[in-house]
Amino acid sequence: MTTLMKTTSLTAFLLLLSGCSSLNNLGTPAKPKVDETLEVINNQSIKSISDITSIAFEWQKVNDPRVVGYNFYRANMHKDGRRLKLIKELDNRYTTHFVDTELEPNTKYVYQISSKGMNGFESKTTKAYVAQTAARALPVSFVQGISDLPNRIKLVWRPHQDLRIEHYEVERFDPSINNWKLLKRIKGRLNAEYIDDRLGNNETHRYRVTAYTFEDIATQPSKIVTAKTKPLPIGPQSIQATVDQPKKIVLTWDASPTEDVLKYIIYRSSFESIGYTKLKEVSKNTLDYTDQIDTDGKTYFYKIYSHDKDHLRSSDKINAVRGMTLNKPAKPVITLAQIQGNKAILNWTAGDKRAMSYNVYKTTEISFWEKKTEKFTDIKALRFEDHNIINGVQYKYSIQSNDEYGLMSEKTDDAELILPKIQK
């Protein structure tokens, strides 16, 4: 066995040991019962190997048949001062190995060993033997937090060079408890990656990594690293919807300033705050969309979202834009409806400025069961004369406006006219 610390004889410790007490029971001081004739372990045969919290000893057994085992005494040179304690009684003369455990890292200890005889007697002690535990493994030397990932943060670190490392513990600082929270125990010295997922958007977190040996001895934590999840893409800008187009609503917008936006998705609802359904997806290069609608004066509300390459959608906290198809023009107002001579005359005024022409509907009551309706179109004037009327027959007239897009107003109420029969 390789010697970690050579056997050392220290004058101060010889003085210490010459005056120290032995122990009958572990931790119970008592005057040692020394038999100077019992064979003592050969100081030159003692060898040791140190670990972080343990020291292993090897020695040459004594040949004295009166020896039944060995006593180990120990003192922490940093804490115990001049007082050694019995830490272990070995009850077999043929035992030549002992491991002292649960020691402090990077600490010097002094040992004294005696041969154990029968009836509580022991030999004189060996000279002082100083051994030191190994230092803790160094902290993980390099940790990096990778930001701007969707709903997650990736941690990578340099695998620890100390072959005693068995696993790592990754911790994230939790402000709610003002302390560190264990996220994951990662086994294997060469495993050097962890992804903290299920995070929110645009969140900042702090992390540290601690390495542990096979004896579960922790290094100091690594340096703290800070990383941030990816923010949501910014939505399209300056969204507008028309309110004056016939049979359609035209949506226009400016591009999102977020560079990795791939598309826009348009949602529509008849209500401003609820009921939105997906209407259309368009590419990032498309900045307008025409919603074809058959109903005049139909109102819809729209929301448009950006989607980026990581399938993140822009914030829901946006206002809807209102669009509407062009309403019907206003119906005209009849100002005159009368029989003059053998003709029917209708005069009217326009219901609004959109009227470009007019339709006149003439309904003739042929019999109680039968009616006939005629339509006169493209009338530009505000007057209509009907010379084709018969005495004694009732006629009903209504008027309708047409605008430049071909939208027609509602019809006016019927104006009833009759050319009286000629009395013979």
C-alpha positions as CSV (number, residue, x, y, z in Angstrom):
1,M,0.0,0.0,0.0
2,T,1.4,3.4,-1.0
3,T,2.2,5.6,1.9
4,L,0.3,8.9,1.8
5,M,2.0,10.3,4.9
6,K,5.2,8.9,6.3
7,T,5.3,8.0,10.0
8,T,6.2,11.1,11.9
9,S,7.7,11.5,15.3
10,L,7.0,14.9,16.7
11,T,8.6,16.0,20.0
12,A,5.5,17.9,21.0
13,F,3.3,14.8,20.4
14,L,5.6,12.5,22.2
15,L,5.2,14.7,25.2
16,L,1.5,14.7,24.6
17,L,1.3,10.9,24.3
18,S,3.5,10.2,27.2
19,G,1.1,12.0,29.4
20,C,-2.2,11.0,27.8
21,S,-4.8,8.8,29.3
22,S,-6.0,5.5,27.8
23,L,-9.7,4.6,27.6
24,N,-11.3,1.3,28.8
25,N,-14.5,2.1,26.9
26,L,-14.8,4.3,23.8
27,G,-15.0,7.9,25.0
28,T,-14.6,7.0,28.7
29,P,-11.3,8.2,30.2
30,A,-9.5,5.7,32.4
31,K,-5.9,5.1,33.5
32,P,-4.4,2.7,31.0
33,K,-3.2,-0.6,32.2
34,V,0.2,-0.9,30.5
35,D,2.1,-4.2,30.2
36,E,5.5,-3.1,29.0
37,T,6.3,-6.7,28.1
38,L,3.6,-6.9,25.3
39,E,5.0,-6.6,21.8
40,V,4.5,-3.1,20.2
41,I,3.6,-2.6,16.5
42,N,6.6,-1.8,14.5
43,N,6.5,1.9,13.7
44,Q,8.2,1.5,10.4
45,S,5.5,-1.0,9.2
46,I,2.7,1.5,9.5
47,K,1.4,2.8,6.2
48,S,-1.7,4.8,5.2
49,I,-3.7,6.0,2.3
50,S,-6.0,9.0,2.6
51,D,-9.3,10.0,1.1
52,I,-11.5,13.0,1.6
53,T,-13.2,11.8,4.8
54,S,-11.3,8.6,5.6
55,I,-7.8,7.2,6.2
56,A,-6.9,3.6,5.6
57,F,-4.1,2.0,7.7
58,E,-1.9,-1.0,7.2
59,W,0.7,-2.5,9.6
60,Q,2.7,-5.6,10.3
61,K,1.0,-7.8,12.9
62,V,2.7,-8.6,16.1
63,N,3.8,-12.2,16.9
64,D,3.2,-12.0,20.6
65,P,0.7,-14.8,21.4
66,R,-0.6,-12.8,24.3
67,V,-1.8,-10.0,22.0
68,V,-5.5,-10.3,21.1
69,G,-6.0,-7.1,19.1
70,Y,-5.1,-3.5,18.8
71,N,-6.2,-0.1,20.1
72,F,-6.3,3.0,17.9
73,Y,-6.1,6.5,19.4
74,R,-6.7,9.7,17.5
75,A,-6.6,13.4,17.9
76,N,-7.6,16.2,15.4
77,M,-4.6,18.4,15.4
78,H,-6.7,21.5,14.6
79,K,-9.3,20.9,17.3
80,D,-8.4,18.4,20.0
81,G,-5.1,19.9,21.0
82,R,-3.2,17.5,23.4
83,R,-6.0,15.1,24.0
84,L,-6.2,11.8,22.1
85,K,-9.2,9.5,22.3
86,L,-9.6,5.8,21.8
87,I,-11.6,5.5,18.6
88,K,-11.4,1.8,17.8
89,E,-10.7,-1.6,19.5
90,L,-9.7,-4.4,17.1
91,D,-10.2,-7.8,18.6
92,N,-8.1,-10.0,16.3
93,R,-4.3,-10.1,16.4
94,Y,-4.2,-11.1,12.8
95,T,-6.0,-8.0,11.7
96,T,-3.6,-5.7,9.8
97,H,-6.0,-3.2,8.2
98,F,-8.3,-0.4,9.5
99,V,-10.2,2.4,7.9
100,D,-11.0,5.5,10.0
101,T,-14.1,7.1,8.5
102,E,-16.2,10.2,8.9
103,L,-13.2,12.5,9.1
104,E,-13.0,16.1,8.1
105,P,-11.5,16.9,4.6
106,N,-8.1,18.4,4.4
107,T,-7.4,17.9,8.1
108,K,-4.3,16.6,9.9
109,Y,-4.8,13.8,12.4
110,V,-2.3,12.2,14.8
111,Y,-2.6,8.5,15.6
112,Q,-1.2,6.2,18.4
113,I,-1.6,2.4,18.3
114,S,-1.1,-0.1,21.0
115,S,-1.2,-3.9,21.1
116,K,-4.1,-5.1,23.1
117,G,-3.6,-7.9,25.6
118,M,-5.9,-9.9,27.8
119,N,-7.7,-8.6,30.9
120,G,-7.6,-5.0,29.7
121,F,-3.8,-4.6,29.4
122,E,-2.2,-3.0,26.5
123,S,1.4,-2.4,25.3
124,K,3.2,0.8,25.1
125,T,2.0,3.0,22.2
126,T,3.7,3.5,18.9
127,K,5.3,6.8,18.1
128,A,3.0,9.6,16.9
129,Y,1.8,9.0,13.3
130,V,0.4,12.0,11.4
131,A,-1.8,11.6,8.5
132,Q,-3.9,14.1,6.6
133,T,-7.2,13.6,4.8
134,A,-7.4,14.7,1.2
135,A,-8.9,18.1,0.2
136,R,-12.4,18.3,-1.1
137,A,-12.7,18.1,-4.9
138,L,-12.7,21.5,-6.5
139,P,-16.0,23.1,-7.6
140,V,-17.3,22.5,-11.1
141,S,-15.0,24.8,-13.0
142,F,-17.3,26.0,-15.8
143,V,-21.0,26.3,-16.0
144,Q,-23.0,28.1,-18.8
145,G,-26.7,28.9,-19.0
146,I,-28.0,29.1,-22.5
147,S,-30.8,31.8,-22.9
148,D,-33.5,32.5,-25.5
149,L,-34.8,29.0,-25.7
150,P,-38.6,28.5,-25.7
151,N,-40.0,28.0,-22.2
152,R,-36.7,26.4,-21.1
153,I,-33.1,27.1,-20.1
154,K,-30.2,24.8,-20.9
155,L,-27.3,24.3,-18.6
156,V,-23.9,22.9,-19.7
157,W,-20.8,22.4,-17.7
158,R,-17.3,21.0,-18.0
159,P,-17.2,17.4,-16.7
160,H,-15.3,17.3,-13.5
161,Q,-11.7,16.0,-13.8
162,D,-11.7,14.3,-10.4
163,L,-12.4,10.6,-10.9
164,R,-14.0,10.4,-7.5
165,I,-17.1,12.4,-8.7
166,E,-20.2,10.2,-8.9
167,H,-23.0,12.7,-9.6
168,Y,-24.0,16.4,-9.9
169,E,-26.9,18.3,-8.3
170,V,-28.4,21.2,-10.2
171,E,-30.2,23.9,-8.2
172,R,-32.3,26.9,-9.1
173,F,-32.8,29.8,-6.8
174,D,-36.4,30.1,-5.6
175,P,-37.3,33.7,-4.6
176,S,-40.5,32.5,-2.9
177,I,-38.5,30.7,-0.2
178,N,-35.3,32.8,-0.6
179,N,-33.3,29.6,-1.0
180,W,-31.9,27.1,-3.5
181,K,-34.2,24.4,-4.8
182,L,-32.9,21.0,-6.0
183,L,-34.0,20.4,-9.6
184,K,-32.2,17.3,-10.6
185,R,-29.5,14.8,-9.5
186,I,-27.5,13.7,-12.5
187,K,-25.5,10.6,-12.2
188,G,-22.2,10.1,-14.0
189,R,-19.2,12.3,-13.9
190,L,-19.3,12.8,-17.7
191,N,-22.9,13.8,-17.9
192,A,-22.7,17.6,-18.1
193,E,-26.1,18.9,-19.3
194,Y,-29.5,19.7,-17.9
195,I,-32.5,21.4,-19.5
196,D,-34.9,23.2,-17.1
197,D,-38.2,23.1,-19.1
198,R,-41.8,24.0,-18.4
199,L,-40.7,27.6,-17.6
200,G,-42.6,30.7,-18.5
201,N,-41.8,33.2,-21.2
202,N,-39.1,35.9,-20.7
203,E,-38.2,34.6,-17.2
204,T,-34.8,35.0,-15.7
205,H,-33.4,32.4,-13.3
206,R,-30.2,31.7,-11.4
207,Y,-28.5,28.3,-11.2
208,R,-25.6,26.5,-9.6
209,V,-24.1,23.0,-9.9
210,T,-22.5,21.0,-7.1
211,A,-20.4,17.8,-7.7
212,Y,-20.6,14.9,-5.3
213,T,-18.1,12.1,-4.7
214,F,-18.9,8.4,-4.4
215,E,-18.8,9.0,-0.6
216,D,-21.5,11.7,-1.1
217,I,-19.0,14.4,-0.2
218,A,-20.0,17.7,-1.9
219,T,-17.7,20.2,-3.5
220,Q,-18.4,23.8,-3.1
221,P,-21.2,25.0,-5.4
222,S,-20.1,26.3,-8.8
223,K,-20.3,30.0,-9.6
224,I,-23.9,31.2,-10.0
225,V,-25.0,31.6,-13.6
226,T,-28.0,33.6,-14.9
227,A,-30.1,32.8,-18.0
228,K,-33.4,33.8,-19.5
229,T,-36.1,32.1,-21.4
230,K,-37.1,33.4,-24.8
231,P,-39.7,36.2,-24.9
232,L,-42.9,35.8,-26.9
233,P,-42.7,37.3,-30.4
234,I,-44.1,40.8,-30.8
235,G,-47.4,40.8,-32.7
236,P,-48.0,42.6,-36.0
237,Q,-48.2,46.4,-35.7
238,S,-50.8,49.0,-36.7
239,I,-53.6,46.5,-37.5
240,Q,-56.5,48.1,-39.4
241,A,-59.8,46.8,-40.7
242,T,-62.0,48.5,-43.3
243,V,-65.6,49.5,-42.7
244,D,-66.5,50.8,-46.2
245,Q,-65.8,47.9,-48.6
246,P,-68.7,46.1,-50.2
247,K,-69.0,42.4,-49.4
248,K,-65.6,42.2,-47.8
249,I,-63.4,43.4,-44.9
250,V,-59.8,44.2,-45.8
251,L,-57.2,43.7,-43.0
252,T,-53.8,45.3,-43.2
253,W,-50.9,45.4,-40.8
254,D,-47.2,46.2,-40.4
255,A,-44.7,43.4,-39.9
256,S,-43.7,42.2,-36.5
257,P,-40.2,43.5,-35.4
258,T,-39.3,40.1,-34.2
259,E,-36.8,38.6,-36.6
260,D,-37.7,34.9,-36.4
261,V,-41.5,35.3,-37.0
262,L,-42.6,32.8,-39.6
263,K,-46.3,33.5,-40.0
264,Y,-49.4,35.3,-38.9
265,I,-52.6,33.7,-37.8
266,I,-55.9,35.6,-38.0
267,Y,-58.8,35.0,-35.7
268,R,-62.4,36.3,-36.1
269,S,-65.4,36.7,-33.9
270,S,-68.8,38.3,-34.0
271,F,-68.1,39.6,-30.5
272,E,-65.3,41.7,-29.2
273,S,-64.2,39.7,-26.2
274,I,-65.3,36.1,-26.9
275,G,-65.9,33.5,-29.5
276,Y,-62.7,33.8,-31.7
277,T,-62.0,31.1,-34.2
278,K,-59.1,30.6,-36.5
279,L,-59.8,32.2,-39.9
280,K,-56.5,32.1,-41.9
281,E,-52.7,31.6,-41.7
282,V,-50.5,33.7,-43.9
283,S,-46.7,33.8,-44.3
284,K,-44.5,36.4,-42.7
285,N,-44.3,38.3,-46.0
286,T,-48.0,38.8,-46.3
287,L,-49.3,41.9,-44.6
288,D,-52.9,42.0,-45.7
289,Y,-55.9,39.7,-45.9
290,T,-59.4,40.1,-47.5
291,D,-62.3,38.5,-45.7
292,Q,-65.0,37.9,-48.3
293,I,-68.5,38.2,-46.8
294,D,-71.9,38.0,-48.5
295,T,-73.8,40.1,-45.9
296,D,-74.0,43.9,-46.2
297,G,-73.3,45.8,-43.0
298,K,-71.8,42.7,-41.2
299,T,-69.5,43.5,-38.3
300,Y,-66.6,41.3,-37.2
301,F,-63.8,41.6,-34.7
302,Y,-60.3,40.4,-35.5
303,K,-57.1,39.5,-33.7
304,I,-53.8,38.7,-35.4
305,Y,-50.9,36.9,-33.8
306,S,-47.3,36.4,-34.7
307,H,-45.8,32.8,-34.6
308,D,-42.1,32.3,-34.5
309,K,-39.8,29.4,-35.5
310,D,-40.2,27.9,-32.0
311,H,-44.0,27.8,-32.2
312,L,-44.3,30.6,-29.7
313,R,-47.3,32.9,-30.3
314,S,-47.5,36.6,-29.5
315,S,-49.3,37.8,-26.4
316,D,-53.0,37.3,-25.9
317,K,-53.1,40.8,-24.3
318,I,-54.1,42.6,-27.4
319,N,-57.1,44.6,-28.5
320,A,-59.4,43.4,-31.2
321,V,-59.9,45.6,-34.3
322,R,-63.4,46.1,-35.7
323,G,-64.3,45.7,-39.3
324,M,-67.5,45.9,-41.2
325,T,-68.8,45.3,-44.7
326,L,-70.3,48.3,-46.5
327,N,-74.0,48.7,-45.5
328,K,-76.8,49.1,-48.0
329,P,-77.4,52.6,-49.2
330,A,-80.3,54.5,-47.5
331,K,-83.6,54.1,-49.3
332,P,-85.0,57.1,-51.1
333,V,-87.9,59.2,-49.7
334,I,-91.0,59.5,-51.8
335,T,-92.2,63.1,-52.0
336,L,-95.0,62.8,-54.6
337,A,-97.2,59.9,-55.7
338,Q,-100.3,60.8,-57.7
339,I,-102.3,60.4,-60.9
340,Q,-102.1,63.3,-63.3
341,G,-104.2,62.8,-66.4
342,N,-103.6,59.4,-67.7
343,K,-100.2,58.8,-66.0
344,A,-98.8,58.0,-62.6
345,I,-96.1,60.4,-61.4
346,L,-93.6,59.6,-58.6
347,N,-91.1,62.1,-57.2
348,W,-88.5,61.4,-54.5
349,T,-85.3,62.6,-52.9
350,A,-82.1,60.6,-52.3
351,G,-81.7,58.8,-49.0
352,D,-77.9,59.6,-49.0
353,K,-75.1,60.7,-51.3
354,R,-74.3,57.2,-52.3
355,A,-77.3,56.8,-54.6
356,M,-76.1,56.6,-58.3
357,S,-79.4,55.3,-59.8
358,Y,-82.8,54.0,-58.8
359,N,-85.1,51.0,-59.4
360,V,-88.8,51.5,-59.5
361,Y,-91.1,48.5,-58.8
362,K,-94.6,48.5,-60.2
363,T,-97.0,45.9,-58.9
364,T,-100.3,45.4,-60.8
365,E,-103.3,43.6,-59.2
366,I,-104.7,41.6,-62.1
367,S,-107.2,39.8,-59.9
368,F,-107.6,38.8,-56.3
369,W,-105.3,35.9,-56.8
370,E,-102.9,37.3,-59.3
371,K,-100.3,40.1,-59.2
372,K,-97.7,41.2,-61.6
373,T,-94.5,43.1,-60.7
374,E,-92.4,45.0,-63.2
375,K,-88.9,46.5,-62.5
376,F,-87.6,49.7,-64.1
377,T,-83.9,50.1,-63.7
378,D,-81.1,52.6,-64.2
379,I,-83.2,55.6,-63.5
380,K,-81.0,58.6,-63.0
381,A,-83.6,61.2,-62.3
382,L,-85.6,61.8,-59.1
383,R,-88.9,61.4,-61.1
384,F,-90.7,58.6,-62.8
385,E,-93.8,58.8,-65.0
386,D,-95.8,55.7,-65.9
387,H,-98.0,56.1,-68.9
388,N,-99.0,52.5,-69.1
389,I,-101.9,52.4,-66.7
390,I,-105.5,51.3,-67.1
391,N,-108.6,52.9,-65.6
392,G,-109.9,51.2,-62.5
393,V,-106.8,49.1,-61.8
394,Q,-104.8,49.6,-58.6
395,Y,-101.1,50.0,-58.8
396,K,-98.4,49.9,-56.1
397,Y,-95.0,51.6,-56.6
398,S,-91.8,51.4,-54.5
399,I,-88.4,52.8,-55.1
400,Q,-84.9,51.4,-54.4
401,S,-81.4,53.1,-54.5
402,N,-78.3,51.7,-56.2
403,D,-74.8,52.7,-55.3
404,E,-71.5,52.6,-57.2
405,Y,-70.8,49.0,-56.0
406,G,-74.2,47.7,-57.1
407,L,-75.5,47.6,-53.5
408,M,-79.2,48.2,-53.3
409,S,-81.1,49.9,-50.6
410,E,-84.3,48.6,-49.0
411,K,-87.4,49.4,-51.0
412,T,-89.6,52.3,-49.9
413,D,-93.1,51.6,-48.6
414,D,-95.6,51.0,-51.4
415,A,-97.4,54.1,-52.8
416,E,-100.9,53.0,-54.0
417,L,-102.4,54.7,-57.0
418,I,-105.5,54.0,-59.1
419,L,-106.7,55.7,-62.3
420,P,-110.5,56.1,-61.8
421,K,-112.9,54.5,-64.2
422,I,-114.5,56.9,-66.7
423,Q,-118.1,57.4,-65.9
424,K,-120.5,57.0,-68.8
